Amino acid sequence: MGQYEHVREGRHVRVAVIGSGFGGLGAAVRLRREGITDFVVLERAGSVGGAWRDNSYPGCACDVPSHLYSFSFAPNPDWPRTFSGQRHIRAYLEHIADTFGIRPHLRLDHEVRLMRWDNDALRWEIETGRGTLTADVIVSATGPLSDPKIPDIPGLDGFPGKVFHSARWDHGYDLRGKRVAVIGTGASAIQIVPAIQPEVARLTLFQRTPPWVMPRVDRAITGAERGLHRALPFTGSLRRGLLWSIRELQVQAFTKRPNELGLVEALARANMTKAVKDPALRAKLTPAYRIGCKRILLSNAYYPALARPNVDVVASGLAEVRGSTLVAADGTRAEADAIVFGTGFHVTDMPIAERVVGADGITLAEAWKDGMESLRGATAAGFPNWMTIIGPNTGLGNSSMILMIEAQLNYLADYLRQLDGLGGRGTGRERVALAPRPSAVQVWNQRVQRRMARTVWNTGGCTSWYLDANGRNTTVWPGTTTEFRRATRQVNLAEYEVIRAGSRTGPPGPRTASAKESVR
Ligand code: NAP
């Protein structure tokens, strides 16, 4: 079987994984390690890598140290820098696909258009751009950073120049000598700005909210260090353990004691003062909210680039485009040949949710219209045998998402084990599926939101993509990675309804004591 194989029309698989970024490839590796080979990985693009394939903008790199931003089961002693660039992370994921035998399972260029739960057959019908299939279980690993968001700016359609999003970089377009407007000051934009500033004629940065930017302690990993990690693999594990422990301790300040972050603000302010001598520019760049409320950004090059003579910072959002003139909300105007949107992703309104139709005939987007809610970041009420990786409230503000993904893979493995034990692979009336009890989902989310109340993300005085349209934080995990790992080590069957073949999922069951008590 080759990597360009198509799904066989009407084929049934035990598990269909959607997406081949860290989450999807991690799920595929875990399935194989559990002895499950009857699965496919459906990927809409022509290669693996997810966000690390799509984000190829100049300067793209990770803010989490390399030895922590990798799978625990696939350490890489040869990371060349303490913080990896996009190219190396993408190559790592290609390597994972090869090393762990994932290629035969991959169905590239297979965009999933619809997933519909069949209440009678107890399985999912999946329509892709290249044929249909059915699956007992869906693992949706499409990730929160997969669909770029470009704000609805009046007049943008009439802009005569080039327009693209940071995650869809047009490498065929030459920015040299052009007047370029960069919209946004998130993690993507602050990497793009210093990377393109030296070559563009003029760079206008539209900053709606200034970010807090800390120094980036990035360096080449020496040949001696790499040799040591290769010869004595436990030294790589020690390094990872140290990086993890520091972040595990730091998170307490984010989740419980935001006032302690004042000291960190002083460091970030010093980082700015060192590079920006103009007090007027410094005033524009100084945030008016607690550090950590939005993601803390790391860069040594961002502030120096803003101080260069060919850069203008407009301290106001882009509000309108009139021909080649960009107009900010405060009325400031700038001429541009190209607009680069670093405006983020559809995180709390993921388009994939519109393509999942559950047991009650409604889409996940409809079920989540008042906000995303899941059980332990994985399963959703009304959507049997459907699980998501990096689901609601599994994001991190300060550590490696790979740790959270691996915790979710433990949950996935146990889910499949328990499902099998109950008859998930049976036929006829023996066949069963699992759906989380609405009461268990409610208890879990109440607990998450209770803990969220005092975190810096909710109290820090900012708006961010962590919050949904109702101002509710449905993205970040308000605790340590250890706590999440503990909460997802096993599936607690008391939190699930066992659905038997032929019986439709009933209305939400009564709130049972067992489900209530068992939520950890
Ligand atoms: P983002 O954090 O959502 O930032 C979007 C930016 O666009 C914000 O600054 C936002 O301003 C701004 N914006 C939106 N509409 C605007 C308008 N009309 N005018 C001016 N500005 C506007 O998106 P991102 O930078 O792509 O980052 C998303 C996430 O990807 C990160 O948080 C991180 O998790 C990940 N990431 C990581 C790295 C890394 O590790 N180094 C790099 C890139 C991305 P407001 O702040 O006012 O909303």
Boltz pocket constraint, residues with backbone or C-beta under 6 A from the ligand:
constraints:
  - pocket:
      binder: B
      contacts: [[A, 61], [A, 62], [A, 63], [A, 64], [A, 145], [A, 151], [A, 166], [A, 183], [A, 184], [A, 185], [A, 186], [A, 187], [A, 188], [A, 189], [A, 191], [A, 206], [A, 207], [A, 208], [A, 209], [A, 295], [A, 316], [A, 317], [A, 318], [A, 319], [A, 342], [A, 343], [A, 344], [A, 345], [A, 463], [A, 464], [A, 465]]
      max_distance: 6.0
